[in-house]
Amino acid sequence: QRRVAITTGNYILRDRMALICSLSNEVPEEPVISLTSKHVFEKRLLEKYIAENGTDPINGEALSDEQIVSINTTPVQRPRPPTATSIPAILKILQDEWDACMLHSYTLRQQLQMTRQELSYALYQHDAACRVIARQDKEVTAAREALATLKPQAAMAVQQPVVPVAPVQPVTPTQPEPMDVEAQLTPIGLSEDVLQQLQQTHVKLTSLRKKRGKELPEGLPTPQQLKHYTQASSHPGLHSASLPGILCLDLLPNTKRTVTGGADRNIVVFDKEQEKIVCTLKGHSKKVTSVVAHRDEKIVISASPDSHVRIWDIESETCKHTLRIHDGPVTGLSLHPTGDYVLSSSADQHWGFSDINTGKLLCKVADQSVSHGLTCCQFHPDGLIFGTGTSDSLVKIWDFKEQKSAANFPGHSGPISAIAFSENGYYLATSADDEVVKLWDLRKLKNFKTISLDDKYTVRGLTFDNSGHYLAVAGPDVRLYQISKQCDLVVTWASHTQDATDVRFGPNAAYVASVSNDRTLKFYSSN
């Protein structure tokens, strides 16, 4: 072997390949020589030993860092470990590295998925929080408006014993005039002028109906033409998606506009021809279940389970009057043929008759012989009788002048869901939760036809066309029947994805409109 002489002493040492650490018996990375024992060591091991003991590990004599001499050697490649000396061993190492890489990648994907889920949950929480804040903000605004309305009334009540004339509160365009709730609950009675107006309207309409006779209006489509009616348009974005469902419908006469009430507590006026929303009326605190459009003026009347009837001006988009006349949910509305009065029914067993121009309650009546709430109501086209449905499956015909029940139509089972008088005044259609529609002849006061529907078919709306020749039924689908001895089914439309809640005929049955819990307003026609 090759020998090397060291100038610091008379020591003959072998090169690094032959240097062996006296402590570890391995080739040192950084070899040093102890001047005390003349042995070779790994520098880091020797320094650690000296720091702990202060002596030479071979002979035990005192030794310090100054007595250590470093040895300069050429770098030598360390031999491969035995496990990497063959192709199978190398392949095994590569396979292990690949497995470790894939495991690490899988762990990262799991962490990414968990992060995404946490982010999605946080976003949902944020959205829910925003909705809660918006709802509470709306409730606070409504409470402030109610408080602002009640404060002037309280001041007036205190001042009345002292001041003979109550101060008049100014009315702004954006805020309706406050009304005395207790005064509204007390009917002011039917004056002779009102009764005379109703009687004159009755005589006039009866005379017009007799002149028309049984002749059908010119241009009324035949049953064969109605069979070719298909869906002409569908409008899904009228009401809020957070509380889906359009619950009631009416048409503004002599216009292309419709009025809808929804579960989102709003009333929407929609222009069919321009296909746009004209206005949205807000004020009810619960869902809107009934809407009635005035036939001559741009006025809409709405009712809700919040016990209020509201009268709206479409032009100014404001509430003209709020009628607080019932103690329970308002279940039905019907406009008198004069256009000046509205009939309302409620679950509190009462029906009310109010003046829409003054916002005053004229009369409020309950049938003392029954203890069930009213579910719907409608005026006869002549205006001196009207019908109500009850929750105990009874249909009652009332004489308005006498304010008494004139006839009862039993036969249904379950709460009455809808009633409708034909425009010619001859027929009454009724439905309940019994999967049938009954047709009554008002001249003979008897049921002349019962239309059996499908199993579990729930009728939600009934309406006649302006000729009394066709009847539309809203439920799981929309159906049209021809009023005759057989009452044949003319056409069925099943385009709604959920139950239809109401249906109306256009002028002269030129088209049919329906609404549904699927938030859509649909029109059916021949075009």
DOFIDO-882046 format. One record per residue: residue in three letters; y negated, x negated, z negated of N, C-alpha, C in turn. Coordinates in pm, whole numbers, plus 50000, padded with zeros to 5 digits. Example, Ala and Ser with C-alpha at 12.3 -4.5 7.8 and 13.67 -1.06 7.14 Angstrom:
<pts>
ALA505694868149220504504877049220503304868049220;SER502254871549292501064863349286499974871049213;
</pts>
This chain:
<pts>
GLN501204991750000500005000050000498754991350000;ARG497634997650056496384990450069495744989249932;ARG495144977349901494494974349773492984973149792;VAL492204976849688490744976149692490264969349565;ALA489334959749576488784952449460487514959349413;ILE487334960449282486184967049222485284956149164;THR483984956749199483064946049159482644947049014;THR482784958848951482354960448812483334954248714;GLY484454950548756485454944648666486604938848744;ASN487484932048676488644926348742489784936348743;TYR489504947448814490524957948820490904960048964;ILE492194960448987492714963349120493204977949117;LEU492534986949201492875001149203493305005149341;ARG494165015349348494535021149476493475031249520;ASP493475034649655492485044249706492795058349649;ARG491955068249693492015081649632493375088049647;MET494065084549753495365090649774496345086749666;ALA496075075349598496985070949493496435073449355;LEU495135078249344494535080549214495115093149152;ILE495515092049025496105103248953495355104648821;CYS494905116748789494215119048663495205118048549;SER494825110548445495725108448332495845120848246;LEU494965130248265495045142548186495805153648259;SER495495155748391496095166848464497245162848553;ASN497455149148572498495144148661498355149548802;GLU497085152448846496805156648982495745147549042;VAL495665148049175494665139949243493285145449207;PRO492385137449152491075142349107490145145049224;GLU489325155449208488285158449306487145148249294;GLU486755144949170485675135149143486205124949042;PRO486885114149091487535104548999486535095448926;VAL486855092548799486065083048718487045074348639;ILE486515062448592487335052948513486705051348377;SER487545052148275487085049648139487085034548116;LEU485965028648075485885014248050486595010447922;THR486975020147844487655016947718489165015547740;SER489755025647809491205025247827491625021047966;LYS490655019048059490935015048197491805025248270;HIS491735038248235492505048748302491575057248387;VAL492195063548490491475072248583491585086848532;PHE490435093848544490385107848498489605116348599;GLU489815129548590488915139148657487645140048574;LYS486495138548640485245137248569484965149248478;ARG485135161448531484795173248451485715174848331;LEU487015170448348487935171448234487585161248126;LEU487235149248171486915138648074485615141847999;GLU484615146948073483355150348006483565161447904;LYS484395170947938484675181547842485395176247718;TYR486345166747740487085161047628486155152947538;ILE485255145247600484315137147522483375146147444;ALA482925157347505482015166347436482665172547313;GLU483995174447320484695180647207485135170447102;ASN485605158147148486195148547053485385135747039;GLY484715131147145483925118747139484755105947146;THR486045106947187486925095247193487615094847327;ASP488245083847356489045082347477490355089647456;PRO490795097547555492035105347535493295096647535;ILE493205084047578494405075647585494585067547459;ASN493535059547420493685050647305492945055547182;GLY492175066447194491505072047078490255064747036;GLU489815054547111488595047547074487365055847113;ALA486235052647050484985059847077484605057947223;LEU484135068747282483805068647424482615078047447;SER481655073347529480475081447563480375082547714;ASP479425091147759479255093347903478785080647973;GLU478075071347900477605059047964478745049347994;GLN479935051247931481065042347952482025047548058;ILE481555057148139482365062648247481805057448378;VAL482685052848467482285047448596482895056248705;SER482025061248799482495069448909483085060749018;ILE484075065849086484765058649194484435065649324;ASN483915058149423483595063449555484825062349644;THR485285073849695486455074049783486125082349906;THR486845080050013486655088050134487275101950113;PRO486585113050169487155126550154488505127650222;VAL489395134050156490745135950209491055150950213;GLN491575155750326491955169750340493125172850249;ARG492945183050168494005186750076495135193350153;PRO496335191150115497465197050187497505212250168;ARG498035219250270498175233750262499175237550154;PRO498945249550098499945254149999501275257050069;PRO502335256850000503665258850062503785272550131;THR502975282750084503135296050142502525297150282;ALA501715287650327501055288350457501565277550553;THR502775273550533503305262650616504195267650729;SER504335281250743505175286650849504495298850910;ILE504915302351033504305313851102504555326851026;PRO505755329750976505935342050896505045342550774;ALA504865330950709503995330850591502555333850629;ILE502105328050743500735330750788500575345550824;LEU501575351150893501525365350927501475374050802;LYS502225369650700502195377050573500795376750511;ILE500145365150518498785364050463497835373050540;LEU497945372950676497075381450758497315396250729;GLN498595399950711498925413750679498315417950545;ASP498395409050446497815412050315496305413750325;GLU495675405050407494225406250424493875419450492;TRP494665423250594494425436050663494585447850569;ASP495635447750487495855458550392494695459450293;ALA494245448050246493115448050152491855453550217;CYS491645449750344490465454650417490525469850435;MET491705475150474491855489550492491695497050360;LEU492245491450252492095497850122490635498350080;HIS489925487550107488495487150075487735497450159;SER488095498550288487445508350376487715522650327;TYR488935525450287489275538650236488485541950109;THR488345532050023487565534049900486115537149933;LEU485565529850031484175532350071484015546450129;ARG485005551050210484915564550265484975575050155;GLN485815572750055485865582049943484525582749870;GLN483945571149847482655570849780481595577849863;LEU481635576049998480675582650085480835597850079;GLN482095602550079482335616950072481825622749939;MET482065615749831481575620249701480055620649699;THR479435610649761477965610349766477425622049847;ARG478095624849960477665636250040477785649349964;GLN478895651249892479065663349814477995664549706;GLU477695653449638476655653749536475305657249598;LEU475015651549717473755654649785473695669249825;SER474815674649879474855688749918474645697749798;TYR475305694649688475135702549566473695702149516;ALA473085690249525471685688849482470765697149572;LEU471045697349704470225705149795470375720149767;TYR471615724749740471815738749707471085742349577;GLN471135733449480470425735949355468925736949380;HIS468415728049465466995728249497466615741249567;ASP467455745549662467165758049734467195769949638;ALA468215770249550468295781249454467085781249361;ALA466665769449319465505768449232464245773549301;CYS464105770049430462935774849506462945790049517;ARG464145795849539464225810449549463865817049415;VAL464365811349306464055816949174462555816049147;ILE461965804649182460535802849160459745812849243;ALA460155814749370459445824249456459555838449402;ARG460775842249356460955855649301460125857649175;GLN460145847649087459365848948964457875849348993;ASP457445841449092456035841749130455645855549182;LYS456535861849262456265875349312456225885349197;GLU457155883849101457155892948987455895891248903;VAL455455878948886454225876548809453035882948880;THR452975881349014451885887349090451895902549077;ALA453095908549087453205923049072452795927548932;ALA453195919948831452825923448694451315922648673;ARG450695912348733449245911048721448525922748789;GLU449035926648907448425938048976448585950848895;ALA449775952748836449985964648752449075964448630;LEU448915952748569448035951448453446595954248491;ALA446185949148609444825951648655444585966448682;THR445655973448722445535987848748445475995848618;LEU446225991348517446285998848392445075996548303;LYS444455984848311443315981848224442155991448243;PRO441735994148369440636003948386441006017748333;GLN442276021748348442686034848299442586035548146;ALA442996024448079442906024147933441446025147888;ALA440576018247960439156018847926438606032847945;MET439036039548053438586053248078439086062647969;ALA440336060547924440896069347821440126068047690;VAL439676055847658438926053647535437536059747544;GLN436936058947662435566063647676435466078747693;GLN436536085547725436456099947753435896108247638;PRO436236105647508435666113947401434156112447389;VAL433606101047433432186098447415431396102247538;VAL431896098047655431186100347780431756112647848;PRO430976122547881431526134747940432086132748079;VAL431546123448157432006121148293432606107248299;ALA433836106348343434506093248352433896085148465;PRO433746072048445433186063748551434116063148671;VAL433536062448788434306061748912434566047148943;GLN435806043748964436166029848995436086027449145;PRO435416017049189435316014349334436656011049392;VAL436836014549518438086012049590437846001449695;THR438655991249695438565980649796439585983349905;PRO439405977750026440345980250135441725974950109;THR441835964450027443135958150007443865963549885;GLN443185971749801443825976749679443635991649669;PRO444705999749666444546014249656443946018349523;GLU443356029949521442706035049401443736037749294;PRO443546032749172444496035349064444596050149035;MET445796054448997446036068548970446586070348831;ASP446296081648771446756084848638448206089248645;VAL449106081648584450536084448593450876097748528;GLU450316100348408450646112548337450176124848413;ALA448976123548479448466134948554449356137948673;GLN449936127748731450796129948846452086137248808;LEU452586134448689453846140448648453706155548622;THR452506160548609452286174748582451926181848712;PRO452766191048762452446198048887451176206548872;ILE450366206748976449136214648972449356228649027;GLY450536231349085450856244749132450506247049278;LEU451106257549336450866261049475449746271449482;SER448666267649546447546276949559447826286949671;GLU446996297349675447136307349780446856301249918;ASP445946291849925445646285350052446856277650106;VAL447556271150014448736263550056449816273150105;LEU450076283750031451106293250070450756300050203;GLN449476302950222449056309050347449236299350464;GLN448936286650440449136276450545450606275250582;LEU451476275350483452916274550509453416286750586;GLN452906298550549453336310650615452866310750761;GLN451646306650787451146306250924451936296451009;THR452276285150952453096275351026454476281051057;HIS455046288150961456356294250980456316304351096;VAL455316313051096455206323251201455016316751338;LYS454196306551343453916299751470455176292951525;LEU455886285651441457076278451487458206287951524;THR458336298851448459376308751481459106315151617;SER457856318051644457486323951772457766314251887;LEU457446301651868457696291651973459186290151999;ARG459976290451892461416288851909462016300751984;LYS461516312851956462026324752026461666324252175;LYS460486318752206460086317752346461006308052421;ARG461376297452353462276287852419463656293852442;GLY464086302152349465396308352363466506297952359;LYS467536300552436468676291552440468626281952557;GLU467536281952629467426272852744467286258452695;LEU467996249852762467936235652728466676229552788;PRO466076219752719464886213152772465176206552906;GLU464176206452992464326200153122464476185053105;GLY465436179453173465676165053165466636160753057;LEU467156170252978468126166752875469406161552941;PRO469896149752902471106144452967472336152952938;THR473216153453034474466160853017475466152252940;PRO476516158352886477536150252818478106139252906;GLN478256142153036478776131953127477816120053139;GLN476516122953137475536112053142475506104153012;LEU475676111152901475686104152772476876094752760;LYS477976097952824479156089252818478886075652880;HIS477886074852968477546062153033476466054452958;TYR476026059852843475066052352761475766040152701;THR475136028652713475656016352654474536009552575;GLN474905999352502473895992152423472895985552516;ALA471625989352500470565983752585469895971752521;SER469795971552389469165960252320469615960152174;SER469505948352113469855946651972468825937351910;HIS468355941051790467285933351724467715930151582;PRO468155917551557468725914251426467735908651324;GLY466515905151365465645897651273464545905751208;LEU464735918751189463655926951135463505925450984;HIS464615924250913464575923550767465175910550718;SER464935907650591465325894950532466845893150532;ALA467265880550554468695877450551469205875150410;SER468295872850315468735870450178469295883150113;LEU468725894950153469245907850107469545916150231;PRO470675913350296470925919650427471175934650417;GLY470795941450525471075955750533469835963950565;ILE469915971950674468885981950705469475995550667;LEU468796002750579469386014450517468906027750572;CYS467766028050641467226040750690466376038250813;LEU466156049050889465496047751020464766060651052;ASP463616059151120462926070651178462106065751297;LEU461736074951384460976071751504459576077651493;LEU458576069751532457206074951538457056083251664;PRO456786096251652456686104851771455586100051866;ASN455836102451995454866099252101454556084352111;THR455396076052056455236061552067456606055452093;LYS456606042452117457856034952133458186027352005;ARG457696032251893457846024951767458896031451677;THR459586022851603460566027351504460146022351367;VAL460606029451264460346025551126461686023951056;THR461876012450991463136009750921462856005650777;GLY463746009450688463686005250548464925997150515;GLY464745986350439465865977250416466155974550270;ALA467275967650249467655963450115466715952750061;ASP465905946750147464935936550104463655942550050;ARG463625956050029462505963349969461305964850064;ASN461495961850193460395962550288460585973950388;ILE459445978650443459435988150554458875980850674;VAL459585981350786459185974050906458915984051019;VAL457745982651082457395990451200457605981551322;PHE458485985951412458905977651526458565984751656;ASP457995977251750457655982651882458805980051977;LYS459445990852023460615989552110460245983852247;GLU459105987852299458725983652434458315968952437;GLN457505964552339457065950652334458045941652262;GLU459035947752195460075940352123459465930752021;LYS458595936151936457985927951832457695936651710;ILE457575930151595457255937051470455755939751466;VAL455395952451446453985956151438453425952951300;CYS454155956651196453705953451060454895954650965;THR454755948250850455745948950742455035953850617;LEU455515964850560454885971250445455695967850320;LYS455025961950220455695957550099455065964149978;GLY455895968149883455385974549762456465979849670;HIS457605983849727458705988849644459345977349567;SER459835980349448460505970249367462015970549384;LYS462535980649456463965981349486464135984849633;LYS465375985349678465655987849819465046001049866;VAL464706001649994464126013650052465256021850115;THR465446034050066466586042250110466196053750202;SER464896056950210464446067850297463076064450355;VAL462916066950484461596065650549461396077850640;VAL460156082550645459796093750730458496090150800;ALA458466091750932457256089051010456506102051038;HIS455196101751021454366113551049454326115851200;ARG454376128351241454486131151384453146130251457;ASP452006131351384450696131251449449856119051411;GLU449986114351289449156103351241450016090851221;LYS449326079451212450026066751191450256064651042;ILE451126073250989451446073250847452956072650831;VAL453416065050735454836063950702455006067050554;ILE456056074650522456376077950384457726071650351;SER457826065350235459056058350197459456062050055;ALA460756060650028461286063449894462296052749857;SER462476051049726463316040249676463936044149543;PRO465016037649503465556039749368464616035249256;ASP463446029349290462476025849186461686037949137;SER462096050249180461526063049136460176066049200;HIS459746058449298458436060349359458556065049503;VAL457606073349542457406077049682456056071049724;ARG456056063449832454816056849876454406062150013;ILE453096063850029452526068450155451696057050212;TRP452056052650333451486040550393450626043950514;ASP449546036250529448706036850649449076024950737;ILE449626027650856450096016750942448926008450994;GLU447796014851024446666007551080446165996750984;SER445966000450858445455990850759446555983450684;GLU447815987750705448975981650639448835982050487;THR448325993250436448135994950293448816007650245;CYS449046008150115449646019950052448516029250009;LYS448446041250069447386050750036447636057249900;HIS448886061049875449216067849750450596063349705;THR450746062449574452056060249513452366072349425;LEU453376079949464453716092349393454786089449289;ARG454386089749164455316087349053455716100848995;ILE456556107949067456856121849032458266123748979;HIS459106113548985460496115148943460826105348830;ASP461826109248752462296100748642463536092848680;GLY464056094948799465236087748844465066083048986;PRO466086076949044466006072249183465686083749279;VAL464786081149373464466090949477465536089749586;THR466196100749619467356100249708467106105949847;GLY465986113149865465746119049996464286122550017;LEU463876123050145462526126750184462596135850305;SER461616145150315461496153450434460046157850446;LEU459486156050564458096159850590458036174450633;HIS457116181850574456956196050610456386197050752;PRO456736207450828456226208750965454706208750976;THR453976212250867452506211450873452016197150882;GLY452836187650836452426173650833451556170150715;ASP451326179550622450456177150507451226175350376;TYR452516178550376453266178550251454616171650272;VAL455126166250163456406159450168457306164750057;LEU458566166550090459596170849995460396158649954;SER460656157249824461456146049774462526151149679;SER463686144849684464786148149593465136135849511;SER465706138249393465956127149303467246129449225;ALA467766118349174468936119149088468616125248953;ASP467326127748925466966134348798467116149548807;GLN467786154748914468106168848937466916177048986;HIS465766170749011464576177949053464266175149200;TRP463616184949263462956182449390461456184649371;GLY460666176749442459226177549427458556180249561;PHE457406186849555456626190249675455226184749652;SER454796175249736453556168049712452656168349834;ASP451356167249807450346166549912450146151849950;ILE450406148250076450316134150115448856129850135;ASN447936139250146446526135550165445846132250033;THR446216139549927445606137149796446506129249702;GLY447806128649732448726121749643449036129549518;LYS448866142749521449106150949403450426158449414;LEU451066160349301452306168049293451946182849280;LEU452446191249373452146205549370453176213249287;CYS454466209749305455476216449224456686207349210;LYS457416209549101458616201649072459626211049008;VAL460806212349073461756222849034463146216749020;ALA463906222148927465306218548908466136231248896;ASP467356230748946468286242048932468956240948796;GLN468616250148707469126249448571470606252748562;SER471176258548669472586262448664473526250748688;VAL473006239348734473856227648759473276215748682;SER474136206248656473706194348580473986181548658;HIS473886182648790474146171048874472876167548953;GLY472726154648982471566150049056471616153849203;LEU470446153749266470346156449409470536143449487;THR471206144349600471516132449680470756131849811;CYS470226143249860469496143349986468746156649998;CYS467816157150093467066169550115466506169550257;GLN466246181650311465586182750441465026196750458;PHE463806197350516463176210050549463816216150673;HIS463906229550672464236236950792463056235550890;PRO463316235551021462206233751116461066243651101;ASP461306255551040460246265351022459466263250893;GLY460016255750799459256251450682459276260250560;LEU459926271950561459946280450441461256279650365;ILE462256273350421463496270550348463816255750366;PHE464626250650275465066236750288466436235550221;GLY467116224750251468436222450196468476209950109;THR469336210250009469566198449924471066196449908;GLY471466184149890472846180849857472916175649716;THR474026177949649474176173649511475356164149499;SER475406157649384476486148049360477806154849327;ASP477786168349309479036175449281479516183249404;SER479166178349526479686183149654479166196849695;LEU478026201249640477476214349672476226212849758;VAL476136220849864474946221649948474206234449914;LYS472906233249882472126244849841470986246949939;ILE470746259649972469596263750054468586270349961;TRP467346265349968466306269949878465266278349953;ASP464786288949886463636296549933462406289949871;PHE461556284349958460466276249903459436284849829;LYS459106296449883458116304849817458556308949677;GLU459816313349667460336317649538460756305949449;GLN460926294149512461386282149441462716284649370;LYS463596291849442464916295049389465966292349496;SER467196290749449468306288749542468626301649613;ALA468676301049748468936312949827470396313949870;ALA471076302749886472486302949929473136289749890;ASN474446290349869475226278349839476306276849946;PHE476516264449989477556261550087478576252150023;PRO479636257649964480676248949906481686244950015;GLY482596236349978483656232550071483886217750082;HIS482886209850049483046195450051483676190549921;SER484146178249925484606171449804483916157849798;GLY483336154649683482576142349669481096144849689;PRO480256135249652478806136849665478406139349811;ILE477436148049832476916150649966476136138250012;SER476496132950128475866120550176474736123050273;ALA474746134150348473696136650446473706151350485;ILE472506156750515472376170150571471356169450685;ALA471476178650784470546178650897470486192750955;PHE469246197650973469026210351041468816207651190;SER469366216551274469086215451417467666220051445;GLU467066214451551465676217551582465486232351617;ASN466506238751672466366252951705466516261951583;GLY466856256051467466916263551343468176271351319;TYR469176270151407470376278251395471456271651307;TYR471536258551310472686251751251472256241851142;LEU473206239451053473066229250949474336220750950;ALA474156207750958475296198450952475276191550816;THR476436190350754476546184050623477736174550621;SER477666164650535478776155050519478846150550375;ALA480016145850336480246140650200481296129650210;ASP481786125350095482806114850093484196120850113;ASP484346129750212485646136050236486096134850381;GLU485426126250460485846122950596485776134750691;VAL484836144150665484616155250757483116157850770;VAL482736164050880481386169250900481506184250919;LYS480776191850838480836206450846479576211750914;LEU479756221251004478656227851073478566242251024;TRP477356246250982477136259450925476186267451014;ASP476486280251033475616289351107474686296051005;LEU473386292851014472436298050916472186313050934;ARG472496318351051472316332751072473396340751002;LYS474606334950994475726341850930476096335850795;LEU475456324550763475706317650636477196314350617;LYS477786308850720479196305050708479476292550792;ASN480556286250754480996274150825481756278250951;PHE481246273951068481926277751192482696266251256;LYS482536253851204483296242751260483346231451159;THR484536225451144484706213551061485256202451150;ILE484496191751161484896180251244485616170251156;SER486886168151182487676158551105487476144551164;LEU487226135051076486976121251117488176112551083;ASP488056099551111489156090351084489356088550935;ASP490506083150900490806080150760489806069850707;LYS489296072350586488306063750519487006062550598;TYR486686072650676485426072850751484336078350659;THR483356070150627482266074050539481026076950621;VAL480566089350619479366093150694478136089250613;ARG477226081850677476006077450610474746083850668;GLY474846089750787473676095850847474046106450948;LEU473246117350953473426128151049472076131451111;THR472066134951239470826139351302471136147151429;PHE470316157551455470396165051580469326159851676;ASP469576161951805468506159251902467516170751900;ASN466416169351975465366179551968465766192852031;SER466896193552098467366206152154468396212952066;GLY468936205751969470026211151888471346211651960;HIS471426205052076472626205452158473596194152125;TYR473076183152065473926171652031473726167951885;LEU474796162851826474776158051688475246143551687;ALA474496134751620474886120651606475346118151464;VAL476406110351450476996106951321477006091851306;ALA476506086751193476496072351164477486069451053;GLY478346059751074479346055550977479906042151018;PRO481226040251012481796027851063481466025451210;ASP481166036251283480656035251420479596046051438;VAL479056047351558478076057651590478716067151690;ARG478716080251658479386090151742478416101351780;LEU478606106651900477826117951948478766129551978;TYR478406141451925479186153451947478326163752019;GLN478956171552104478286182852168478506195252082;ILE477406201952046477516213751960477966225652045;SER479176229652021479766241052092480896246452003;LYS481676255352056482786260651977483796249751944;GLN483986240552038484966229852015484326217651950;CYS482996215651967482306203851916483016191151963;ASP483056189452095483766178252154483026165052128;LEU483836154552109483286141252097482846136452235;VAL481566132352245481036128152375481206113252396;VAL480756105152300480806090652317480826084252179;THR481406072352172481466064452048480976050352078;TRP480086045251993479646031352004480046023951878;ALA480746012851897481226004751784480685990551795;SER479405989351828478825976151849478335969551720;HIS478155977451613477745971551485478935964551420;THR478645953251353479715945851285479975951351145;GLN479065959551091479265966250964478895981050982;ASP479035988750874478806003250885477366006250929;ALA477246015651023475926020851060475426029650946;THR474136028550912473586035750798472696047450838;ASP472176047350962471336058451006471266058451158;VAL470896070051215470846071451361469776081651396;ARG469106079751510468086088951557468146090251709;PHE467796102251759467656104551902466226101651945;GLY466076095452062464766094152122464316107352181;PRO463086108152232462596120652293463536125452403;ASN463936137852391464816144052492466126136352510;ALA466576129652403467826121852405467836111252514;ALA466626105952549466556095452650467226082652602;TYR467266080652471467976069352414468386073052272;VAL469246065052214469696066852076469476053652003;ALA468976054251880468746042351798469606043151673;SER470116031751629470926031251507470636018251432;VAL470836018751300470676006951215471946005351132;SER472095993451076473365990451009473145980450897;ASN474185979050815474185968750710474245954650768;ASP474515953350898474525940050960473125935251000;ARG472065942350954470665938550974470195940651117;THR470865948551196470455950251335469965964451361;LEU468995965251451468535977851508468975977851654;LYS469755987851693470315988251828469846000851900;PHE469635999152032469256010352118470326012352225;TYR470656024952249471666028552350470996037552454;SER471206034352579470636042552687471436040152814;SER471016046952920471716045553048471316032853122;ASN470216026653082469736014353148470166002353067;
</pts>
